[in-house]
Amino acid sequence: MQDLTVTLIQPDPVWEDVGANLDGYNKVVASLSDKTDLFIFPEMFTTGFSMQPSPIAEEMTETAVLWMKRTSADTGSDVVGSLIIKENGRYYNRLVWVKPDATLFTYDKRHLFRMTAEEKVYTAGEKLITVELNGWRIRPFICYDLRFPAWTRNIDNQYDVAIFVANWPSPRANAWRALLTARAIENLSYVIGVNRIGVDGNGLPFSGDSMVITPKGEPLARMRETTGTRSVRLSHDALVSFRREFPAWMDADRDMIQFPIL
């Protein structure tokens, strides 16, 4: 397993405007000259965190997913982020992962944020996924999932990296940073959190704080309150060495909770 390079995209999305946001992302991706293995966009990265999905939701065969496929094919990099998806008459806050050969993986947000009545608008997911990339096993989650350690538990080192794509408001930024760190420490894995900045259409402010945390709970990278990108290399040797030297995973409570995994 080789080292993995990931590129975090921290935007200030145009509210509920898919076309404008994709135009902006085209410029961001085109400005990057170094190769990356994975582009990571935040939650609902083409619209902002909207509770009015009807006029902006797309199906899996429409603009946003097609853009992700084209971007992945053109760059030779995997692309991941969440979108508002309509399927069989229901709306989903769906993480879409695209590979250069157009292979798709999807994860529907499990924990819907009841403080904005997300559960009344969107349908919750029921299954975890693990995606392989250059020998790394990566498990993606969405925003509010970060607060639920049982759902994110890394039993027997099933994954090497956890990704949390989010629209996490700045009034709770301290919880965002603390929980990302806790998830890395307890799961002996790298943890990546990708957030947005700016003020959304509901008047909520966002401070970014997109981060990469090592399995020891140390910040490998942190983006401040500005739009931009950050590429970070994850060390395979450091991960394996730490798990060998500090095998806390061997004492985990394996039999208490089991969730379906795709």
C-alpha positions as CSV (number, residue, x, y, z in Angstrom):
1,M,0.0,0.0,0.0
2,Q,1.5,3.3,-1.1
3,D,1.0,6.8,0.5
4,L,-2.3,8.5,-0.4
5,T,-2.6,12.1,-1.6
6,V,-6.0,13.7,-0.9
7,T,-7.1,17.2,-1.9
8,L,-9.6,19.1,0.3
9,I,-11.9,21.6,-1.5
10,Q,-13.3,24.3,0.9
11,P,-15.8,26.5,-1.0
12,D,-18.3,29.2,-0.3
13,P,-21.1,27.8,-2.4
14,V,-23.6,29.9,-4.3
15,W,-26.9,29.2,-2.7
16,E,-29.1,26.7,-4.5
17,D,-27.3,27.3,-7.9
18,V,-25.9,24.0,-9.3
19,G,-24.6,25.6,-12.5
20,A,-22.8,28.4,-10.9
21,N,-21.1,26.2,-8.4
22,L,-20.0,23.6,-10.9
23,D,-18.5,26.5,-13.0
24,G,-16.5,27.6,-10.0
25,Y,-15.3,24.1,-9.3
26,N,-14.1,23.7,-12.8
27,K,-11.8,26.7,-12.3
28,V,-10.6,25.3,-8.9
29,V,-9.8,21.9,-10.4
30,A,-8.1,23.4,-13.5
31,S,-5.9,25.6,-11.3
32,L,-4.3,22.5,-9.6
33,S,-1.2,21.2,-11.3
34,D,-0.1,18.4,-9.0
35,K,-1.7,15.0,-9.2
36,T,-4.0,13.9,-6.4
37,D,-5.6,10.6,-5.7
38,L,-8.8,12.0,-4.4
39,F,-10.8,15.3,-4.6
40,I,-13.0,15.8,-1.5
41,F,-15.9,18.2,-1.7
42,P,-18.2,19.1,1.2
43,E,-21.8,18.2,2.0
44,M,-24.4,19.4,-0.7
45,F,-21.5,21.1,-2.5
46,T,-23.5,22.1,-5.5
47,T,-26.3,23.8,-3.6
48,G,-25.6,24.5,0.1
49,F,-27.5,22.7,2.9
50,S,-31.1,23.3,1.6
51,M,-34.4,22.0,3.1
52,Q,-36.1,23.0,-0.2
53,P,-35.0,20.2,-2.5
54,S,-37.8,20.1,-5.0
55,P,-36.5,22.8,-7.5
56,I,-32.8,21.8,-7.2
57,A,-32.7,18.0,-6.6
58,E,-31.2,16.0,-9.4
59,E,-31.4,12.3,-10.4
60,M,-28.2,10.2,-10.6
61,T,-28.1,10.6,-14.4
62,E,-28.2,14.4,-14.3
63,T,-25.8,17.4,-14.2
64,A,-23.9,17.1,-10.9
65,V,-23.1,13.4,-11.1
66,L,-22.2,13.7,-14.8
67,W,-19.8,16.6,-13.8
68,M,-18.2,14.3,-11.2
69,K,-17.8,11.6,-13.7
70,R,-16.2,13.9,-16.2
71,T,-13.9,15.5,-13.6
72,S,-12.8,12.1,-12.4
73,A,-12.1,10.9,-15.9
74,D,-10.3,14.1,-17.0
75,T,-8.0,14.2,-13.9
76,G,-7.5,10.5,-13.3
77,S,-8.6,11.1,-9.6
78,D,-11.4,9.8,-7.5
79,V,-14.1,12.5,-6.7
80,V,-16.4,12.5,-3.7
81,G,-18.9,14.8,-2.1
82,S,-22.6,14.9,-1.2
83,L,-25.6,16.0,-3.4
84,I,-29.3,16.4,-3.2
85,I,-30.6,13.4,-5.1
86,K,-34.2,12.5,-6.0
87,E,-34.9,8.8,-6.5
88,N,-38.2,7.0,-6.6
89,G,-40.1,10.0,-5.3
90,R,-37.8,10.5,-2.3
91,Y,-35.0,13.0,-1.6
92,Y,-31.6,11.9,-0.2
93,N,-28.6,13.7,1.1
94,R,-26.4,11.3,-0.8
95,L,-22.6,11.0,-0.9
96,V,-21.5,10.1,-4.3
97,W,-18.0,8.6,-5.0
98,V,-16.8,8.5,-8.6
99,K,-13.8,6.7,-10.0
100,P,-12.0,7.5,-13.3
101,D,-13.6,4.5,-14.9
102,A,-17.1,5.9,-14.0
103,T,-17.6,3.3,-11.2
104,L,-20.0,4.8,-8.6
105,F,-20.4,4.2,-4.9
106,T,-23.1,5.9,-2.9
107,Y,-23.8,6.5,0.8
108,D,-27.1,8.1,2.1
109,K,-26.7,10.1,5.2
110,R,-27.7,8.0,8.2
111,H,-28.2,10.7,10.9
112,L,-30.5,13.4,9.7
113,F,-30.2,16.8,11.5
114,R,-33.5,17.1,13.4
115,M,-32.7,20.7,14.5
116,T,-33.4,21.7,10.9
117,A,-36.1,19.0,10.4
118,E,-33.8,17.3,7.9
119,E,-35.5,14.0,8.7
120,K,-38.9,15.4,7.5
121,V,-37.5,16.2,4.1
122,Y,-34.8,13.6,3.4
123,T,-34.8,9.8,3.7
124,A,-32.1,8.3,6.0
125,G,-29.6,5.7,4.7
126,E,-29.2,2.3,6.3
127,K,-25.8,1.0,5.2
128,L,-22.2,1.8,5.5
129,I,-19.8,1.6,2.6
130,T,-16.1,1.1,2.3
131,V,-14.3,2.3,-0.8
132,E,-10.8,1.1,-1.8
133,L,-8.3,3.5,-3.3
134,N,-4.7,2.4,-4.0
135,G,-4.9,-0.2,-1.3
136,W,-6.5,2.1,1.3
137,R,-9.9,1.3,2.7
138,I,-11.9,4.5,3.1
139,R,-15.2,4.9,4.8
140,P,-17.2,8.1,4.1
141,F,-19.8,9.8,6.3
142,I,-21.9,13.0,6.2
143,C,-21.8,15.9,8.7
144,Y,-24.1,15.0,11.7
145,D,-22.9,11.3,11.5
146,L,-19.8,12.7,13.2
147,R,-21.6,12.9,16.5
148,F,-22.4,9.1,16.6
149,P,-19.4,7.0,17.5
150,A,-21.2,3.7,17.3
151,W,-22.0,4.2,13.7
152,T,-18.4,5.2,12.9
153,R,-16.7,2.5,15.0
154,N,-13.8,0.9,13.2
155,I,-14.1,-2.7,14.3
156,D,-10.9,-4.7,13.6
157,N,-9.5,-1.9,11.5
158,Q,-12.0,-2.3,8.7
159,Y,-11.0,1.1,7.4
160,D,-7.9,3.2,7.2
161,V,-9.4,6.6,6.6
162,A,-12.8,8.1,7.6
163,I,-14.1,11.1,5.7
164,F,-16.7,13.5,6.9
165,V,-18.1,15.9,4.4
166,A,-20.1,18.6,6.1
167,N,-21.9,21.9,6.3
168,W,-21.0,22.5,9.9
169,P,-21.9,26.0,11.2
170,S,-19.3,28.1,13.0
171,P,-21.2,28.4,16.3
172,R,-20.4,24.7,16.7
173,A,-16.9,24.8,15.3
174,N,-15.3,23.7,18.6
175,A,-17.4,20.5,18.5
176,W,-16.4,19.9,14.9
177,R,-12.7,20.0,15.7
178,A,-13.1,18.0,18.9
179,L,-15.2,15.3,17.4
180,L,-12.9,14.9,14.3
181,T,-10.0,14.4,16.7
182,A,-11.9,12.0,18.9
183,R,-12.9,9.8,15.9
184,A,-9.3,9.6,14.8
185,I,-8.0,8.6,18.2
186,E,-10.7,6.0,19.0
187,N,-10.6,4.4,15.6
188,L,-6.8,4.5,15.0
189,S,-7.4,5.9,11.6
190,Y,-6.8,9.0,9.6
191,V,-9.9,11.3,9.7
192,I,-10.6,13.9,7.1
193,G,-13.3,16.6,7.6
194,V,-14.2,18.9,4.7
195,N,-16.5,21.8,5.4
196,R,-17.6,25.1,3.7
197,I,-17.2,28.7,4.6
198,G,-19.4,31.8,4.1
199,V,-23.0,32.5,5.0
200,D,-25.8,30.3,3.5
201,G,-29.3,31.1,2.4
202,N,-30.6,30.6,5.9
203,G,-28.2,33.1,7.3
204,L,-26.0,30.5,9.0
205,P,-22.2,31.3,9.1
206,F,-19.5,28.7,8.4
207,S,-15.9,28.9,9.4
208,G,-14.4,26.1,7.3
209,D,-11.9,24.3,9.6
210,S,-11.5,21.5,7.0
211,M,-8.9,19.2,8.7
212,V,-6.8,16.1,8.4
213,I,-6.1,14.3,11.7
214,T,-3.6,11.5,12.2
215,P,-4.4,8.2,14.0
216,K,-2.7,9.8,17.0
217,G,-5.1,12.7,17.0
218,E,-2.6,15.2,15.7
219,P,-3.6,17.8,13.1
220,L,-1.8,17.1,9.9
221,A,-3.6,20.0,8.1
222,R,-6.1,22.6,8.9
223,M,-7.8,25.1,6.6
224,R,-8.9,28.4,8.1
225,E,-11.9,30.6,7.2
226,T,-11.1,31.1,3.5
227,T,-11.9,29.4,0.2
228,G,-9.3,27.2,-1.3
229,T,-7.7,23.8,-1.6
230,R,-5.2,21.8,0.5
231,S,-3.4,18.6,-0.7
232,V,-2.2,16.3,2.0
233,R,-0.2,13.1,1.8
234,L,-1.2,10.3,4.2
235,S,1.6,8.0,5.3
236,H,0.9,4.2,5.1
237,D,4.0,3.4,7.1
238,A,2.9,5.8,9.9
239,L,-0.5,4.2,10.1
240,V,0.7,0.6,10.2
241,S,3.5,1.4,12.6
242,F,1.2,3.1,15.1
243,R,-1.4,0.3,14.9
244,R,1.3,-2.2,15.6
245,E,2.8,-0.2,18.5
246,F,-0.5,0.8,20.1
247,P,-3.0,-2.0,19.2
248,A,-6.0,-0.7,21.2
249,W,-8.2,-2.0,18.4
250,M,-7.6,-5.5,19.7
251,D,-9.5,-4.7,22.9
252,A,-12.6,-3.1,21.1
253,D,-16.1,-4.3,22.0
254,R,-16.7,-6.1,18.8
255,D,-20.0,-7.9,19.6
256,M,-22.0,-5.0,20.9
257,I,-23.0,-3.3,17.7
258,Q,-23.1,-4.6,14.1
259,F,-24.3,-2.5,11.1
260,P,-24.7,-3.6,7.5
261,I,-21.8,-2.7,5.3
262,L,-21.7,-2.7,1.5
